[in-house]
Amino acid sequence: METKPMSGCAEAIAPVLRWDLAAFHGLPPCTREELASALGTTPLPGEGRSQLGTPGRTVAFIVIPMAGTHRSAKVWVDGKWVVSMMIQLPPVPNVAVLFQALGAPAARLDGQWDVVRVLQGEWVWPDRGLTLVFDNSGSKVVRAYFYAPTSVADWKDRLRPADTVHERE
């Protein structure tokens, strides 16, 4: 039986599907169809709109269920192209080991979990295209954003959801 080679999008997403966040190194250019295929399903019908960046710009998003799990990915799109993706994470078994593998984040920004502000609760590894968000205890990683490698400034100005609490000015 001949196997079909994985696309760049599928290869990039493979560590996420294994919950191996330290092995993720950024989203390549992916279409929404390629990402849905990599996640093993099809998007739910319809699109929503939300704000990304500062000042906020309106961007469409879709929701793609993740095959074999009860989780879904919120995927911001620009036309057919994926801008970024967010997933609520299952419990991370050993946060210290994860952070040792990732190294120090480039930035620790004030973030939000649910309706609670979490000081320095958003850790950004822009060169990996990865941002992790903590819960209100500040000890449990609960959400991850995935995007193309970039800078902290670009994360804040173009990619960061505008409906989160931002650091104090």
N, C-alpha and C positions, 0 to 999 in steps of 0.2 A: 504494500500500500504506500503510495507516494504522499508525503506530507507537504502542505503548502508552507512556504517560508513566511515567517512573521514580518509584518510591516514595521517600519520604524516606530510608529505609534504603539503597536502591540508590544514591541520589545521594551519601549520606555515604560509602559504601564505594567508589565509583568511583575516587577518587584512590589508594586502597590497591591496587586491581587494576592500576593503572598504575605502582605503586611510587613514587608522588609523595607521600611522607609529609608534606611541607610544606603540601600542599593539604588535608590531613585536618583537620577542625575539630570532631570529636566525633561519637559515635553518638547518633542520636535514638532514641526508643523504637522498638525493633524486635522482632518475634517471631522465633523460630528459623526459621520458614518463610520470612519475608521476607529474613532474612540468607542463608539457603541459596540462595534465588532470586537474590539480588544476587551471590553467589559463583558462580552458574551451575551448581549441582549440588544433590544432596540429601545430608542427613547420613548418615554411616555408621550401621548399626544399633547400638542400645544406648546407654547412658549410663554415664559414670564418675562418681566423686565425688572431690573434693579440697577443700582448705581455702583459704579466702580471708580476708584481713584479720587483725587482731590484736585480741583473741585469735581464732584461726582458727575459722571457721564452715564447716560442711560445705555445699558447693554442688555441684549436678550440672553435668557438662560433657558436651558432644557434640563430635564431630569432623566437620568439613565439608571435603571435598576442594575445592580451588579449581580451577575449570575452566581448561583450557589450561596447567596447570602441574603439577609433581610435588609441590607444597606443599599442606598442609592447615591449616585454622584450628581451634584449640582454642577452643571457645566455652562460657563459663560461662553457665548459664541458671537462672532462677528461674521455674518453671512454663513458660509459653510465651514468656517475655520474656528477651531477651539482657541479661546483666549486663556482660560484657566479652568480648574476643576477643584471642587471641595468635597470632602468625604468626612462624615462623622466616624471617628475611629472606634474599633473595638478596644477593650482595655490593652494598653501597652504593657507587656509583662515585666519588663525591666527597663525603666526609663533611663537609668544611669548608663546601662550598656549602649542604648540607642544614642545618647548624647556623646558618649565616648567615641562611637563610630562616626558620628556626624562632625565632631569637632565643635569649636565655639561658634555660636551664631554670629552673623555680621551685625545684627541688631536685635535688641529686646525692647519691643514696643508695648505700650499699654494696649490691652485688648479687651474683649468682652466675651463672656460665656453666659448664654441665656440673657438675663437682664442685669447681670452683675459685672461691674468693671473689675478687671484683673490687671493690677499694675505689673508691667513687664511680663504680661501673660501671652504675648505673641512673639515667638522666636523665629527669626528670618535667616534662611540660608539662600540668598538670592542666586549664588553661583550654582546651586543645585536645583533651583526652581522649586523650593520647598519652604513653606511656612507652617509652623505647628502652633496650636492654640491650647492653652491650659484652661482647666475648669476653675471655679472660684476658690478652690483650696490652694491653687498654685502648684499642685504636685501631680496632677493627672492630665496627660495629653489627651484631648478629646476630639480635635478637629485638625485636618490637614488640608492645605491648599497646594496644588501642583500647577506649575506653569513653566514656560521656557526660561532658561537661565537669564538673569537680568541683574539689575542693581537694586539696592535698598530704595533709592530715590524713585526708580521706576515702579517697584512694588507699591510704594505709597502713593505715587502720583497717577498711576494708570491701572493697576491690578487689584489693589486692596479694596474689598467691599466697603462702600461708604456708609453702610448701615451698622458699622461697628464703632465702638468708642475709640477715639484717637488720643494719642498721648497729649499731655498738657503742653500748651504753648508757653 
